[in-house]
Amino acid sequence: MLISVIGEVDMTNAGHLESYVARQMSPGEPVVLDLGLLTFMDSNGLRALENLHAALREGGTALHLAGVHGISARLLQVTGVWPLLNIHPSVAEAVHRVLGHDWAPPAQPA
C-alpha cells in the first residue's frame, strides 16, 4: 500500500493520519508513506509514525517512509528514530524494496 502525505502532520491531524493508515492496513502487507510533499511534522506526527511502525511490526510486516526531507527528516534524526525506521530516498526505491527487488538508481548520463 502506498499513501501520500501532503502538507502538515501535527497535533490537529496526526491522530487522523494514524487511524486512516491503520484502517487501510492489510495483514502481512507493508505500507509505504510518501512524505515527499510533507511540509511540517511535530512530535504528534512522530508519535503516529512510531505507533504505525510498531503496529506493522506486530503484524509481521513493515512501515517504509519515502522522500523524508526538511524539518521532518531533522525531527527523525534528532530524536534518534531515523535509524529505527525503513527510510528510502524516493517512492520508487521504497516500492522496489517492498517488492523484494534490489534497487539501484538509474545511471546518470555521461
PyRosetta script that sets phi, psi and omega in degrees:
from pyrosetta import init, pose_from_sequence

init()
pose = pose_from_sequence("MLISVIGEVDMTNAGHLESYVARQMSPGEPVVLDLGLLTFMDSNGLRALENLHAALREGGTALHLAGVHGISARLLQVTGVWPLLNIHPSVAEAVHRVLGHDWAPPAQPA")
pose.set_psi(1, 137.4)
pose.set_omega(1, 178.2)
pose.set_phi(2, -121.7)
pose.set_psi(2, 125.7)
pose.set_omega(2, 178.7)
pose.set_phi(3, -127.2)
pose.set_psi(3, 128.2)
pose.set_omega(3, 176.6)
pose.set_phi(4, -94.4)
pose.set_psi(4, 132.8)
pose.set_omega(4, 178.6)
pose.set_phi(5, -109.7)
pose.set_psi(5, 123.7)
pose.set_omega(5, -174.8)
pose.set_phi(6, -122.8)
pose.set_psi(6, 136.5)
pose.set_omega(6, 175.9)
pose.set_phi(7, 93.2)
pose.set_psi(7, -132.5)
pose.set_omega(7, -175.5)
pose.set_phi(8, -113.3)
pose.set_psi(8, 146.9)
pose.set_omega(8, 170.5)
pose.set_phi(9, -123.6)
pose.set_psi(9, 111.5)
pose.set_omega(9, -176.7)
pose.set_phi(10, -144.5)
pose.set_psi(10, -165.0)
pose.set_omega(10, -175.6)
pose.set_phi(11, -60.9)
pose.set_psi(11, -20.5)
pose.set_omega(11, -178.4)
pose.set_phi(12, -81.7)
pose.set_psi(12, -19.9)
pose.set_omega(12, -174.0)
pose.set_phi(13, -142.8)
pose.set_psi(13, -0.9)
pose.set_omega(13, -178.2)
pose.set_phi(14, -59.8)
pose.set_psi(14, -40.0)
pose.set_omega(14, 178.2)
pose.set_phi(15, -62.8)
pose.set_psi(15, -37.2)
pose.set_omega(15, 178.1)
pose.set_phi(16, -66.1)
pose.set_psi(16, -42.4)
pose.set_omega(16, 177.4)
pose.set_phi(17, -60.6)
pose.set_psi(17, -48.5)
pose.set_omega(17, -178.8)
pose.set_phi(18, -60.1)
pose.set_psi(18, -45.7)
pose.set_omega(18, -178.4)
pose.set_phi(19, -70.2)
pose.set_psi(19, -35.5)
pose.set_omega(19, 177.4)
pose.set_phi(20, -61.7)
pose.set_psi(20, -50.3)
pose.set_omega(20, -179.4)
pose.set_phi(21, -62.2)
pose.set_psi(21, -42.0)
pose.set_omega(21, 179.7)
pose.set_phi(22, -60.3)
pose.set_psi(22, -39.1)
pose.set_omega(22, 178.9)
pose.set_phi(23, -68.9)
pose.set_psi(23, -30.5)
pose.set_omega(23, -177.1)
pose.set_phi(24, -83.7)
pose.set_psi(24, -18.2)
pose.set_omega(24, -175.2)
pose.set_phi(25, -64.2)
pose.set_psi(25, 141.6)
pose.set_omega(25, 173.7)
pose.set_phi(26, -113.5)
pose.set_psi(26, 139.2)
pose.set_omega(26, -178.7)
pose.set_phi(27, -52.5)
pose.set_psi(27, 130.5)
pose.set_omega(27, 176.4)
pose.set_phi(28, 77.1)
pose.set_psi(28, -0.9)
pose.set_omega(28, -178.6)
pose.set_phi(29, -102.6)
pose.set_psi(29, 128.3)
pose.set_omega(29, 178.4)
pose.set_phi(30, -69.8)
pose.set_psi(30, 161.5)
pose.set_omega(30, 178.6)
pose.set_phi(31, -123.0)
pose.set_psi(31, 132.8)
pose.set_omega(31, 173.4)
pose.set_phi(32, -110.1)
pose.set_psi(32, 123.0)
pose.set_omega(32, 173.1)
pose.set_phi(33, -103.2)
pose.set_psi(33, 119.5)
pose.set_omega(33, 176.4)
pose.set_phi(34, -86.0)
pose.set_psi(34, 110.3)
pose.set_omega(34, -178.7)
pose.set_phi(35, -104.7)
pose.set_psi(35, 16.1)
pose.set_omega(35, -177.5)
pose.set_phi(36, -60.8)
pose.set_psi(36, -28.1)
pose.set_omega(36, 179.5)
pose.set_phi(37, -107.1)
pose.set_psi(37, 14.2)
pose.set_omega(37, 175.6)
pose.set_phi(38, -76.8)
pose.set_psi(38, 125.5)
pose.set_omega(38, -177.1)
pose.set_phi(39, -100.9)
pose.set_psi(39, -19.5)
pose.set_omega(39, -179.2)
pose.set_phi(40, -160.5)
pose.set_psi(40, 144.2)
pose.set_omega(40, 173.6)
pose.set_phi(41, -146.4)
pose.set_psi(41, 131.7)
pose.set_omega(41, 176.8)
pose.set_phi(42, -104.7)
pose.set_psi(42, -170.3)
pose.set_omega(42, -177.0)
pose.set_phi(43, -62.5)
pose.set_psi(43, -26.5)
pose.set_omega(43, 177.1)
pose.set_phi(44, -68.6)
pose.set_psi(44, -38.2)
pose.set_omega(44, 175.1)
pose.set_phi(45, -66.2)
pose.set_psi(45, -40.7)
pose.set_omega(45, 176.7)
pose.set_phi(46, -59.9)
pose.set_psi(46, -44.6)
pose.set_omega(46, 179.3)
pose.set_phi(47, -62.8)
pose.set_psi(47, -39.5)
pose.set_omega(47, 178.1)
pose.set_phi(48, -62.3)
pose.set_psi(48, -42.7)
pose.set_omega(48, 178.3)
pose.set_phi(49, -64.5)
pose.set_psi(49, -42.0)
pose.set_omega(49, 178.5)
pose.set_phi(50, -62.6)
pose.set_psi(50, -42.6)
pose.set_omega(50, 179.3)
pose.set_phi(51, -64.7)
pose.set_psi(51, -42.0)
pose.set_omega(51, 178.3)
pose.set_phi(52, -66.0)
pose.set_psi(52, -41.9)
pose.set_omega(52, 177.6)
pose.set_phi(53, -57.6)
pose.set_psi(53, -46.9)
pose.set_omega(53, -179.6)
pose.set_phi(54, -65.0)
pose.set_psi(54, -42.7)
pose.set_omega(54, -179.3)
pose.set_phi(55, -63.6)
pose.set_psi(55, -42.7)
pose.set_omega(55, 179.4)
pose.set_phi(56, -67.8)
pose.set_psi(56, -39.0)
pose.set_omega(56, 177.4)
pose.set_phi(57, -63.0)
pose.set_psi(57, -41.5)
pose.set_omega(57, 177.6)
pose.set_phi(58, -61.6)
pose.set_psi(58, -30.6)
pose.set_omega(58, 178.9)
pose.set_phi(59, -85.6)
pose.set_psi(59, 5.7)
pose.set_omega(59, 176.5)
pose.set_phi(60, 82.5)
pose.set_psi(60, 19.5)
pose.set_omega(60, -179.8)
pose.set_phi(61, -138.4)
pose.set_psi(61, -159.0)
pose.set_omega(61, -171.8)
pose.set_phi(62, -145.7)
pose.set_psi(62, 155.3)
pose.set_omega(62, 170.5)
pose.set_phi(63, -97.3)
pose.set_psi(63, 133.0)
pose.set_omega(63, 176.8)
pose.set_phi(64, -121.0)
pose.set_psi(64, 133.8)
pose.set_omega(64, 178.3)
pose.set_phi(65, -110.8)
pose.set_psi(65, 136.4)
pose.set_omega(65, -178.9)
pose.set_phi(66, -125.7)
pose.set_psi(66, 143.5)
pose.set_omega(66, 174.4)
pose.set_phi(67, 69.7)
pose.set_psi(67, 27.6)
pose.set_omega(67, -179.6)
pose.set_phi(68, -70.5)
pose.set_psi(68, 128.3)
pose.set_omega(68, -177.4)
pose.set_phi(69, -152.7)
pose.set_psi(69, 173.6)
pose.set_omega(69, 172.8)
pose.set_phi(70, 59.0)
pose.set_psi(70, -138.8)
pose.set_omega(70, -177.4)
pose.set_phi(71, -59.1)
pose.set_psi(71, -38.4)
pose.set_omega(71, -179.2)
pose.set_phi(72, -63.8)
pose.set_psi(72, -43.7)
pose.set_omega(72, 178.2)
pose.set_phi(73, -63.3)
pose.set_psi(73, -43.6)
pose.set_omega(73, -179.7)
pose.set_phi(74, -62.1)
pose.set_psi(74, -42.8)
pose.set_omega(74, 178.8)
pose.set_phi(75, -60.3)
pose.set_psi(75, -44.9)
pose.set_omega(75, 179.2)
pose.set_phi(76, -65.6)
pose.set_psi(76, -34.3)
pose.set_omega(76, -179.5)
pose.set_phi(77, -73.9)
pose.set_psi(77, -48.8)
pose.set_omega(77, -175.2)
pose.set_phi(78, -70.4)
pose.set_psi(78, -23.6)
pose.set_omega(78, 178.5)
pose.set_phi(79, -87.7)
pose.set_psi(79, -6.2)
pose.set_omega(79, 179.8)
pose.set_phi(80, 81.0)
pose.set_psi(80, 9.2)
pose.set_omega(80, -177.5)
pose.set_phi(81, -83.0)
pose.set_psi(81, -28.2)
pose.set_omega(81, -175.7)
pose.set_phi(82, -47.2)
pose.set_psi(82, -52.9)
pose.set_omega(82, -176.4)
pose.set_phi(83, -70.6)
pose.set_psi(83, -11.8)
pose.set_omega(83, -179.1)
pose.set_phi(84, -86.9)
pose.set_psi(84, -15.4)
pose.set_omega(84, -175.9)
pose.set_phi(85, -105.6)
pose.set_psi(85, 163.2)
pose.set_omega(85, 175.8)
pose.set_phi(86, -92.0)
pose.set_psi(86, 97.3)
pose.set_omega(86, -175.0)
pose.set_phi(87, -111.7)
pose.set_psi(87, 132.1)
pose.set_omega(87, -177.6)
pose.set_phi(88, -125.8)
pose.set_psi(88, 146.8)
pose.set_omega(88, -179.3)
pose.set_phi(89, -64.4)
pose.set_psi(89, -28.9)
pose.set_omega(89, -176.6)
pose.set_phi(90, -143.4)
pose.set_psi(90, 163.6)
pose.set_omega(90, 176.5)
pose.set_phi(91, -62.9)
pose.set_psi(91, -41.2)
pose.set_omega(91, -179.0)
pose.set_phi(92, -58.4)
pose.set_psi(92, -44.4)
pose.set_omega(92, -179.8)
pose.set_phi(93, -67.1)
pose.set_psi(93, -39.3)
pose.set_omega(93, 178.5)
pose.set_phi(94, -63.8)
pose.set_psi(94, -44.9)
pose.set_omega(94, -179.2)
pose.set_phi(95, -64.5)
pose.set_psi(95, -43.3)
pose.set_omega(95, 178.1)
pose.set_phi(96, -60.9)
pose.set_psi(96, -40.3)
pose.set_omega(96, 178.6)
pose.set_phi(97, -65.0)
pose.set_psi(97, -44.2)
pose.set_omega(97, 179.9)
pose.set_phi(98, -61.5)
pose.set_psi(98, -38.2)
pose.set_omega(98, -179.1)
pose.set_phi(99, -79.5)
pose.set_psi(99, -4.4)
pose.set_omega(99, 177.0)
pose.set_phi(100, 85.9)
pose.set_psi(100, 13.8)
pose.set_omega(100, 178.3)
pose.set_phi(101, -92.5)
pose.set_psi(101, 142.3)
pose.set_omega(101, 170.0)
pose.set_phi(102, -72.5)
pose.set_psi(102, 138.6)
pose.set_omega(102, -175.9)
pose.set_phi(103, -124.1)
pose.set_psi(103, 132.4)
pose.set_omega(103, 170.9)
pose.set_phi(104, -129.8)
pose.set_psi(104, 134.6)
pose.set_omega(104, 179.6)
pose.set_phi(105, -60.7)
pose.set_psi(105, 150.6)
pose.set_omega(105, 179.6)
pose.set_phi(106, -58.8)
pose.set_psi(106, 145.5)
pose.set_omega(106, 178.6)
pose.set_phi(107, -66.0)
pose.set_psi(107, 141.3)
pose.set_omega(107, 178.1)
pose.set_phi(108, -78.0)
pose.set_psi(108, 140.4)
pose.set_omega(108, 178.5)
pose.set_phi(109, -62.5)
pose.set_psi(109, 147.0)
pose.set_omega(109, -179.2)
pose.set_phi(110, -76.4)
pose.dump_pdb("model.pdb")
